[in-house]
Amino acid sequence: MQKHKKLQMKKTSSSINISADKLWDLLKDYHTVGTWIRNIDHSTGSGDTNFEGNPFAERTCHIAAAGYDIVKEKLNIFDPEKRQFGYIAFESLPGFVLHASNIWTVSEAGPNKSKLEMNISLKVKPLMGAILGGFMLKSFSKNIDEAFEDLTIFAETGNVSPAKAKANRKFEKTTKKKAA
């Protein structure tokens, strides 16, 4: 009997109007995604890394999406030559998820143009994974599309997207209420 079901999804951004090297420079500090992704309130890095060119071994993302709070991830691939990094989520996953990983790869898309590809792999428990895995991938797909939109705006302008700015205001308001 199969002990897990494997689910995969690969998505590629539209063309982003900066060079692949500049996009890699922006993304290689993978712990800073909370700066520009609307569904991550904030993110931090921790732990010593074995990868030259990246200061942290782990990332903690404080998620602003239903059903999530904090997700912790460990860097397992970091290859500046390929403009690629990957990570494994290791904490705060839904109970039916046995393994979750993602590989980000930056590629040239023309002169001063680039693209980002995300390759997500999940191993889920057969029964619950069959029931909820498709829903989870659909949710990931929507969140990735939004992340690509946020990244494009941030990379091209240096400013967060209007959606991230709105999310930041909401997070600040919630944080102030909790502190009071």
C-alpha positions in Angstrom: 0.0 0.0 0.0 1.2 3.5 -0.9 2.3 5.4 2.2 2.1 8.8 0.5 0.9 10.6 -2.5 3.2 13.0 -4.4 1.8 16.3 -5.7 3.8 18.7 -7.8 3.3 22.1 -9.4 5.6 24.2 -11.5 4.8 27.9 -12.2 6.7 30.5 -14.0 6.3 34.3 -13.8 5.7 36.6 -16.7 8.7 38.5 -17.9 10.1 40.9 -15.3 11.9 44.0 -16.6 15.2 43.6 -14.8 18.2 41.4 -15.7 18.4 37.8 -14.3 21.4 38.9 -12.2 19.5 41.8 -10.6 16.5 39.5 -9.9 18.9 36.9 -8.4 20.5 39.6 -6.2 17.0 40.5 -4.9 15.9 36.9 -4.3 19.1 35.2 -3.0 18.5 36.7 0.5 15.6 34.3 0.7 14.7 35.4 4.3 13.5 38.8 3.1 10.4 37.6 1.1 8.1 39.2 3.8 9.3 42.6 2.5 7.4 42.2 -0.8 4.9 39.3 -0.7 1.4 40.3 0.3 0.6 37.0 2.0 3.6 37.1 4.3 3.3 39.6 7.1 7.0 39.4 7.7 9.9 37.0 7.5 13.2 36.4 9.3 16.3 34.4 8.9 18.1 32.3 11.5 20.8 29.7 11.9 24.2 29.3 10.4 24.3 28.2 6.8 26.6 25.9 4.9 26.0 27.9 1.7 28.4 30.6 0.8 26.5 33.8 -0.3 23.5 33.3 2.0 23.7 34.3 5.7 20.9 32.0 7.1 20.1 28.3 7.1 16.4 28.8 8.0 13.5 31.2 7.2 10.4 31.9 9.3 7.5 33.3 7.5 4.6 34.8 9.4 1.7 34.0 7.0 -1.3 36.3 6.4 -3.4 33.5 4.8 -6.4 31.6 6.3 -5.3 28.4 8.0 -1.6 29.4 8.5 0.3 31.3 11.1 4.0 30.6 11.0 5.9 28.4 8.6 9.5 27.5 9.1 11.7 26.5 6.2 15.3 25.1 5.9 17.5 26.0 3.0 18.6 22.9 1.2 19.8 24.2 -2.2 21.7 27.4 -2.9 23.4 27.7 -6.2 24.4 31.2 -7.4 25.7 29.8 -10.7 22.3 28.4 -11.6 20.5 31.4 -9.8 18.6 28.8 -7.8 17.7 28.0 -4.2 15.4 25.5 -2.6 14.0 24.9 0.8 12.0 22.4 2.8 9.2 23.4 5.1 9.7 21.7 8.4 7.3 23.2 10.9 3.6 24.2 11.1 2.4 22.2 8.1 -1.1 20.7 8.0 -1.2 17.2 9.5 -1.8 15.5 6.2 1.4 17.0 4.7 4.4 14.8 5.2 6.9 16.8 3.2 6.8 20.2 1.4 9.6 21.7 -0.7 10.0 24.5 -3.2 12.8 25.4 -5.7 13.1 28.9 -7.1 15.1 29.4 -10.3 15.8 32.7 -12.0 16.3 32.7 -15.7 17.1 35.1 -18.5 14.0 36.1 -20.6 15.8 38.6 -22.9 18.0 41.7 -22.6 17.3 43.1 -19.1 14.4 40.7 -18.7 14.0 37.7 -16.4 11.6 35.1 -15.1 11.2 33.2 -11.8 10.1 29.6 -11.8 8.8 27.9 -8.6 8.7 24.1 -8.4 6.7 22.9 -5.5 6.7 19.3 -4.4 4.4 17.8 -1.7 4.2 14.4 -0.1 0.8 13.9 1.5 -1.0 11.1 3.4 -3.0 9.1 0.8 -6.6 9.6 2.1 -6.4 13.2 3.4 -4.0 14.2 0.7 -6.4 13.0 -2.0 -9.2 15.0 -0.4 -7.3 18.2 0.5 -4.1 18.1 -1.6 -5.8 19.5 -4.8 -7.4 22.3 -2.7 -4.0 23.1 -1.2 -2.3 23.2 -4.7 -5.1 25.5 -6.0 -4.5 27.8 -3.0 -0.8 27.7 -3.6 -1.3 28.5 -7.3 -3.3 31.6 -6.4 -0.8 32.7 -3.8 2.1 32.2 -6.2 0.4 34.2 -8.9 0.0 37.0 -6.4 3.7 36.6 -5.3 4.8 36.9 -8.9 2.7 40.1 -9.3 4.2 41.5 -6.1 7.7 40.6 -7.1 7.4 42.1 -10.5 6.3 45.5 -9.1 8.9 45.4 -6.3 11.7 44.4 -8.7 10.8 46.9 -11.4 10.0 49.9 -9.1 11.7 49.3 -5.8 8.3 49.8 -4.1 5.9 47.2 -2.7 2.7 46.5 -4.7 -0.5 48.2 -3.7 -1.7 44.8 -2.3 1.4 44.5 -0.1 1.0 48.1 1.1 -2.6 47.3 2.1 -1.5 44.1 3.8 1.2 46.0 5.7 -1.4 48.5 6.9 -3.6 45.7 8.1 -0.7 43.9 9.8 0.3 47.2 11.6 -3.2 47.8 12.7 -3.6 44.2 14.1 -0.2 44.5 15.8 -1.1 47.7 17.5 -4.4 46.2 18.8 -2.6 43.2 20.2 -0.1 45.4 21.9 -2.8 47.6 23.5 
